[in-house]
């Protein structure tokens, strides 16, 4: 499963200050820590307080590239910021994200093709997030049709069923899990699935426990990728154990140690 490190995000106070003050050290530190803990991608988000998202995203990518060539997931609702990051991030990046709104589709899909990037596709449109998994699958199908229209291979499409906080939208969690299970039936080659794992535990008391339980349940449904805290040791231990139980990794008594040193 693809692990996308969540920590270089301007919503965290240290990264928000780093972006505002153009201090690269916290960004470099978190980049290295996440890579050392097994991140396949680093999610980069300039945060909601950025007054110049494109310039800030370019700076974030430059700061990360100063210490690692790990692939990046450019996380913004501002496509100018994403393009600025793609221009220097290189092939194999990921765009996060595009909803099923036609105006956004017409920008995001050609951009992904142009820069050789993968694309996170949200199962929502201008009407919001559907309540049930059938409606989510219909939107996923629309997004896969857009991929065919613009020439983006389905296996570079990451369908995000949008996990909402269990504290306020408990009924949505199971619908997201059902979407993960069903989405691979929509095309061949198959699209991938991804979730923003920490969303499920927002404003709860037992965040780490809820996150790792959700991750294991989603993996059992066929989850391909997650944006998560790769520095949460208990979470990574749950991920590694689930890989054993799902027959995705050969069992060894030292499997936890091997998982932590897989890079």
Secondary structure, 3 states (H helix, E strand, C coil): CEEEEEEEECCCHHHHHHHHHCCCHHHHHHHHHHHHCCCCEEEEECCCCCCCHHHHHHHHHHHHHCCCCCEEEEECCCHHHHHHHHHHHCCCCEEEEECCCHHHHHHHHHHHHHHCCEEEEECEECCEECCCHHHHHHHHHHHHHHHHHHCCCHHHEEEECCCCCCCCCHHHHHHHHHHHHHHHHCCCCCCEEEEEHHHHHCCCCCHHHHHHHHHHHHHHCCCCEEEECCCCHHHHHHHHHHHHHCCCCCCCCCHHHHHHCCC
